[in-house]
Amino acid sequence: MPEAVPAGPGSRPGARRPLVSANWKMHHDHIVALHTVRDLGLRLGEPEAAVEVSVHPPFTDLRTVQLLIEGEHLPLALGAQHCHSAEEGAFTGEIAAPMLARLSVRYVIVGHSERRGLFKMDDEQVAATLRAVRRHAMVPILCVGESAIERDAGATEGRLQAQLKVALGALSAKEMASMVIAYEPIWAIGSGRAATHVDASDAAGFIRSLVAAAGGAEAAAGVRIQYGGSVNAENAADFVAEPDIDGLLVGGASLQAAEFAEIIRAVAGCYRSSAS
Ligand code: PEP
């Protein structure tokens, strides 16, 4: 279950600990990763402790980042960007969930729109991958979102419903409660054109209602919903000020430690640390 953060004066009420995740995609080799993660760790202090932060480097960086986080006790969770649904086998170029679990990976992004679009990952593969991630006691960050054409056609909710019907069908209510869902409108990813916080909030609320229908009230209360798509330090707080948005999935603006730390700081400002 997500850790609870008590509400306090000046804080965003709610019991879900926000999660801000850095999706590095195919950027930063393990040397650059080492420097970037160390720099990020140094920039995070007590005021940021209300926010959980995960870093998702390329596969070749995972061992380096794991040892750094553990060795220097950095307040960061290790994440991966993808994995295959099978336990092992003849799948050239793929990585299995148990391999990630052996590296103490905590979060795995599943069904990112780049996997769906560029590598033809379909909803059934997404569902099978969610099951694999859960089998190995890791937490999936399930990505869902509509294309620009679907948005213009007023089909956003239909798209989210279709994606979540298959994905949530693979999980128990308990698993839903502890998972993360990232609402990422495809047109906003890497475009510099973020969704408005009102639209993102509407989508997050709709996603939560779908989790409630599939898994009940407890699942809906527990699931953390991130917004992703052209997030930066200026717009981050607007998103997480929305009651149904519990964090951010950040691509481009997570590559430099200073910029990513500003985003984390902005999110922390909307919450009150349990220690304060
Ligand atoms: C992403 O990669 O999931 C993403 C949201 O990228 P960006 O922040 O660059 O739009």
Residues whose N, C-alpha, C, O or C-beta is under 5 A from the ligand:
A	BS01	PEP	N23 A188 I189 G190 S191 G228 G229 S230 V231 L249 V250 G251 G252 A253
